[in-house]
């Protein structure tokens, strides 16, 4: 990573010197299997006589011509920059270079399909990998028009931000997988002014489903693509239906037409993130094309992701942040809007999903010692890379929801619409948006911005309730508790709900809401006088409706009612909030982890929200692995696995819950009888009606047997012969790294950390997950010293994505309570590496804090 950074100070200095106008980029993708030819012609104005630099990462630069004069690459090109001097008022720069294909999900990623040898390419440029493909002023405020021309095999599709035309290239062929193919040339129309990081080129023999969506300005093209091998699973009709609902909602809410000429969506292999908002050419993780029966939670998440990227077309692509310190606003706005759009057009329980999934991520991130204000201080590109986190996405979206509740949704959209009208095709800061929201709502947002956006940490809201002799509320106070290191008090707009236990004539128990008030609270203590004299309900829930961003506690009576009658909530949102509170209390060491395990196992059978089920099962696994006292963990895990199998047997045949219970059971299974059950399922000697043992479930079951020591390499190879696909290769890498022997763990470690040739990003991620998939954590103990000895080399030698995934994924947090000096080793590393970049130190600090929290929870559980 050294030599590729860019500081905010450098970016501001460059923007003061130049203004970009246009790029013409020619890419020849037929030159070799490892490299491509890149020719960039950049037109820009400048202060005459000044000097600057343009960004490029390339193995070779062939020529540089600035304003008709040759510039020597040997002297001008170094450390990912080309020095430019003697600038004129109007400038034309042409750079011819050899670019390198990546296998890390950054730059121009190249994937070879193991099924047919075909090649698939896609670009991924955020944060600063456009420079891996062409010479570019790589910062968000130097927007320009981009025109791409691509030469590629004629049987491919080539897709970019704008429409294009294809023409044959005479007397030219290229060989792929031992087959000769003709060559063609695609020329795309110029884009409007956009930031470089949302430009895109996707190329390969993708399967294409032609589609359209209706915009206020007319019908526009909206094709859907995936690899040929996944074509039979691509539900393009559902994807386009979700997309159309998003178009209708956003164009109405924003009072502005969709700003680009088309809207293609492409599901691409080995993608690092969920999706990327390239203007008119959105790329998605291809796991969103479901080849096997999947939990409904995944389908729901895909819908939100589709609408998240669509929101970016206005907020991010049309109007762009000036610098990366406003990354939070870009992502938080899209996350808030996509959940709102989903809730109002597709899935009325989208806010339940948001509370279970997104807010739990935010609360976890916001309690780390590395927590930061939503509006973070981004000094350089390496700071940006580690800020794609739960604060930037989920906390920011939660805070926007709080602000919308405070100013009113109509006024919020009135301000947003004016913001788009004023700043389309430009760059902005947070203040530009706040000005319009203040004008529309009449609210002063300065103080709100200070405490919510520029102060870090999450507060805890705790009700203090007194009742009189008639069980009427005599006093009701909400205490706002703050951590000592982040003591910021905040104003909250929230609801307080009261629920009583009701039993119908059939003996069915429900929790019925009998009381609700919506109020503003502020400061360390707020008296709720509206509730004085009200008969005390059995359960009182602060933040009912989940408008506020805060951890919530329940009084003892309410907690007891919730635990006993959790399934009685007919509305899933308060149920999810009670469960979120219980998980917070477990993580904070306020209740024993085994109490949380019991709560989950006693109530999950009746859960009807797929995302809540998914999150509870994840939390159950974490609690058993990290938070239960080590001497009780094995017995608790065995009992939990047995219960999950019983729940799978009694669940509705083929139901979402049954699928999730079977997968969770397979993950935890470790006793001989449990592994016998897994083997029976895999061999199909044991049948669950309407639950097919398809490709993905087969891998789950096989990996369970591998981790349990029942089988190893031969069984993995046999399964690969049945599933010789890209997905099969990833699942095989995970299973191989899960083999529970010292030799296999050492081989997996060396493949991840010490191999001369790096794995692809997808295989690295899979193998990292398999390495940590153990029942006997003693297998991981020999690697603790290796980890701390290797992290700095990993950070320096690998790209941002690859390094972060390894450093975070291999942190030995599972050994909390098992290796006594684990914290000392982290402290020693931090002391000895004080000169390391803050982004690297942050990852170690976060890993260390995960261990600290586990030790605290284990002590409570013991």
PyMOL commands that set and color helices and strands:
alter all, ss='L'
color gray80, all
select helices_A, chain A and resi 8-17+73-76+130-132+196-198+228-233+236-254+286-288+296-312+324-345+350-366+381-385+391-407+409-423+430-441+446-453+529-531+556-568+572-587+593-606+610-627+630-650+656-668+672-682+695-707+713-722+726-737+742-754+761-771+778-781+784-797+800-809+813-815+822-832+838-861
alter helices_A, ss='H'
color red, helices_A
select strands_A, chain A and resi 18-28+35-46+52-55+60-66+69-71+77-78+81-84+90-100+107-112+119-124+145-153+157-160+164-176+179-188+201-204+207-209+212-215+218-221+224-226+264-268+275-276+281-285+320-321+427-428+460-467+473-481+492-503+509-521+525-527+539-542+551-553
alter strands_A, ss='S'
color yellow, strands_A
deselect
rebuild
show_as cartoon
